[in-house]
Amino acid sequence: MNLAKLKSVVKKVKGKNGMIDCIIIPIEENDLFLSKKGSVFIDLIAFENDKIKEYTHMLKQSIDGDKYKAMTKDEQFAMPILGNLEYIDDTSSSAPSVSTELPDAKDLTVEEEQSDDLPF
């Protein structure tokens, strides 16, 4: 998934061991959901794709129905494709295993102060 297709900025920020590349994704501006446990979620929808042979579906963000209806057709069409799906034959023994359990967000701190330093 191409996270840079969301409203975001990529910049170098000072970390513990020097400058590191980061992507900063505003939660509210991207219609993301911040849970009480500190996890951040995005709703996605997959559309069948018959134009690119390698991919079976394309991924777009799914937003609130009222908000979507309030958008113009041009705004709806301009919503970016965030990624693609491809079929993987899971009958082979070399197929990767997939966990359906979501990890908890650990040690998440939301800082509201102005700072260029990151805790990592």
DRENDO-387383 format. One line per 3 residues: their letters; for each residue x, y, z of N, C-alpha, C. Coordinates in steps of 0.05 Angstrom, whole numbers, plus 5000, padded with zeros to 4 digits. Example, Ala and Ser with C-alpha at 12.3 -4.5 7.8 and 13.67 -1.06 7.14 Angstrom:
BEGIN
AS	5264:4886:5156:5246:4910:5156:5264:4934:5156 ~ 5257:4955:5142:5273:4979:5143:5258:5001:5157
END
This chain:
BEGIN
MNL	5017:4977:5000:5000:5000:5000:5018:5025:5000 ~ 5011:5044:4984:5027:5068:4981:5016:5089:5001 ~ 5028:5091:5024:5019:5110:5045:5023:5139:5036
AKL	5042:5144:5018:5047:5171:5009:5024:5182:4992 ~ 5005:5165:4984:4982:5174:4969:4961:5187:4987 ~ 4964:5182:5014:4947:5196:5033:4958:5224:5036
KSV	4942:5242:5049:4952:5269:5055:4975:5264:5075 ~ 4999:5270:5067:5022:5264:5083:5046:5281:5075 ~ 5067:5278:5091:5092:5291:5084:5115:5272:5092
VKK	5135:5270:5075:5158:5254:5080:5181:5273:5086 ~ 5193:5270:5110:5215:5288:5117:5235:5274:5135 ~ 5258:5285:5137:5278:5275:5155:5274:5289:5182
VKG	5274:5272:5203:5270:5282:5231:5292:5271:5248 ~ 5301:5287:5268:5322:5278:5286:5313:5256:5304 ~ 5327:5233:5303:5321:5211:5321:5344:5207:5340
KNG	5343:5185:5356:5363:5180:5376:5391:5177:5363 ~ 5393:5165:5340:5418:5160:5327:5423:5176:5302 ~ 5411:5200:5300:5415:5217:5277:5389:5221:5262
MID	5391:5231:5238:5368:5238:5222:5356:5212:5210 ~ 5329:5210:5210:5316:5187:5199:5293:5197:5181 ~ 5287:5181:5160:5265:5187:5142:5239:5179:5155
CII	5219:5196:5155:5193:5191:5167:5171:5199:5147 ~ 5148:5187:5150:5124:5196:5137:5105:5205:5159 ~ 5094:5229:5156:5076:5240:5175:5048:5240:5162
IPI	5030:5226:5174:5003:5222:5163:4983:5233:5183 ~ 4971:5256:5178:4951:5267:5196:4926:5249:5198 ~ 4918:5244:5223:4896:5225:5227:4869:5236:5217
EEN	4861:5259:5227:4835:5270:5220:4833:5277:5190 ~ 4854:5289:5179:4853:5298:5151:4852:5274:5132 ~ 4858:5250:5141:4858:5226:5124:4835:5207:5131
DLF	4816:5217:5148:4793:5200:5156:4802:5174:5168 ~ 4823:5175:5184:4833:5151:5198:4819:5150:5225 ~ 4820:5126:5238:4806:5123:5263:4827:5117:5285
LSK	4827:5132:5306:4844:5128:5329:4828:5114:5351 ~ 4835:5089:5357:4819:5074:5377:4827:5083:5406 ~ 4811:5075:5425:4817:5081:5453:4843:5068:5462
KGS	4851:5046:5449:4875:5031:5456:4900:5043:5442 ~ 4895:5063:5424:4918:5076:5411:4924:5065:5383 ~ 4908:5046:5373:4912:5036:5346:4901:5056:5326
VFI	4912:5057:5303:4902:5075:5282:4894:5058:5258 ~ 4869:5061:5248:4858:5045:5227:4850:5062:5203 ~ 4850:5049:5180:4839:5060:5155:4820:5040:5143
DLI	4797:5049:5134:4778:5032:5120:4785:5032:5091 ~ 4787:5008:5080:4793:5004:5051:4771:4989:5037 ~ 4769:4994:5011:4751:4979:4995:4767:4969:4970
AFE	4761:4945:4962:4775:4933:4939:4755:4932:4915 ~ 4764:4942:4893:4749:4941:4868:4762:4922:4849 ~ 4745:4905:4835:4756:4887:4816:4771:4903:4794
NDK	4793:4891:4785:4810:4904:4765:4813:4885:4741 ~ 4804:4893:4718:4807:4877:4695:4826:4890:4674 ~ 4839:4911:4682:4857:4926:4664:4886:4918:4666
IKE	4895:4911:4690:4923:4903:4695:4923:4873:4702 ~ 4936:4858:4685:4935:4829:4687:4946:4818:4714 ~ 4966:4830:4725:4979:4820:4749:4962:4824:4774
YTH	4943:4842:4773:4928:4849:4798:4898:4843:4794 ~ 4886:4831:4814:4858:4824:4813:4840:4847:4823 ~ 4851:4864:4841:4835:4885:4852:4853:4910:4857
MLK	4840:4933:4859:4854:4957:4867:4842:4966:4893 ~ 4858:4979:4911:4849:4988:4937:4846:5018:4938 ~ 4823:5027:4948:4818:5055:4953:4808:5058:4981
QSI	4809:5082:4991:4799:5087:5018:4768:5088:5017 ~ 4756:5075:5037:4727:5076:5040:4721:5097:5061 ~ 4705:5117:5054:4698:5139:5073:4668:5139:5079
DGD	4661:5154:5099:4633:5157:5107:4615:5163:5083 ~ 4592:5149:5082:4574:5152:5059:4564:5180:5054 ~ 4558:5195:5075:4548:5222:5072:4571:5240:5062
KYK	4595:5236:5072:4617:5252:5062:4623:5246:5032 ~ 4621:5220:5025:4625:5212:4997:4604:5225:4979 ~ 4579:5224:4987:4557:5235:4971:4560:5266:4968
AMT	4572:5279:4988:4576:5308:4986:4598:5316:4967 ~ 4615:5297:4959:4637:5302:4941:4627:5304:4912 ~ 4640:5320:4896:4634:5321:4868:4644:5296:4854
KDE	4634:5290:4830:4643:5266:4816:4673:5268:4811 ~ 4684:5292:4805:4713:5295:4801:4728:5289:4827 ~ 4718:5298:4850:4731:5292:4875:4731:5262:4881
QFA	4708:5249:4876:4706:5220:4880:4726:5205:4862 ~ 4727:5213:4837:4746:5200:4818:4775:5205:4825 ~ 4780:5228:4837:4808:5236:4844:4818:5221:4869
MPI	4801:5207:4884:4811:5193:4907:4832:5173:4897 ~ 4855:5173:4910:4877:5157:4899:4874:5127:4903 ~ 4886:5112:4884:4889:5084:4887:4912:5080:4906
LGN	4908:5066:4929:4928:5063:4949:4945:5038:4945 ~ 4935:5019:4930:4950:4995:4925:4934:4976:4908 ~ 4945:4952:4904:4932:4931:4888:4934:4905:4903
LEY	4916:4886:4895:4917:4859:4905:4923:4840:4883 ~ 4938:4820:4889:4943:4799:4870:4937:4772:4882 ~ 4929:4753:4865:4922:4727:4874:4948:4711:4881
IDD	4948:4699:4904:4970:4681:4911:4958:4654:4916 ~ 4969:4634:4903:4959:4606:4907:4969:4597:4934 ~ 4950:4594:4953:4958:4587:4980:4958:4556:4984
TSS	4956:4541:4963:4956:4512:4965:4985:4501:4966 ~ 5004:4518:4958:5032:4509:4958:5043:4511:4986 ~ 5062:4494:4993:5073:4494:5020:5091:4518:5025
SAP	5098:4533:5004:5115:4556:5008:5100:4582:5012 ~ 5073:4580:5013:5057:4604:5017:5061:4615:5045 ~ 5064:4641:5048:5068:4652:5075:5043:4649:5092
SVS	5047:4645:5118:5024:4644:5136:5015:4672:5143 ~ 4990:4675:5147:4978:4702:5153:4964:4700:5180 ~ 4970:4719:5197:4957:4721:5223:4933:4739:5221
TEL	4911:4731:5233:4887:4748:5233:4884:4764:5258 ~ 4903:4760:5277:4902:4775:5302:4916:4802:5298 ~ 4904:4823:5308:4916:4850:5306:4932:4856:5332
PDA	4957:4865:5329:4972:4871:5352:4962:4897:5365 ~ 4965:4899:5392:4958:4924:5406:4980:4944:5401 ~ 4972:4969:5400:4992:4991:5398:5006:4993:5425
KDL	5032:4988:5425:5047:4988:5450:5063:5014:5453 ~ 5063:5025:5476:5078:5049:5483:5072:5072:5464 ~ 5046:5075:5457:5039:5097:5439:5035:5122:5456
TVE	5049:5143:5449:5046:5168:5463:5039:5189:5442 ~ 5019:5205:5447:5011:5227:5430:5021:5252:5442 ~ 5040:5265:5429:5052:5290:5440:5040:5313:5424
EEQ	5032:5334:5439:5021:5357:5426:5041:5380:5426 ~ 5064:5376:5438:5084:5398:5438:5098:5399:5411 ~ 5109:5422:5404:5124:5426:5380:5152:5415:5385
SDD	5160:5395:5369:5186:5383:5373:5195:5370:5347 ~ 5221:5372:5341:5232:5359:5318:5245:5332:5325 ~ 5245:5326:5350:5259:5301:5359:5238:5278:5362
LPF	5247:5255:5354:5230:5231:5357:5242:5213:5378 ~ 5225:5196:5390:5235:5178:5411:5249:5153:5400 ~ 5254:5151:5374:5268:5129:5362:5288:5138:5342
END
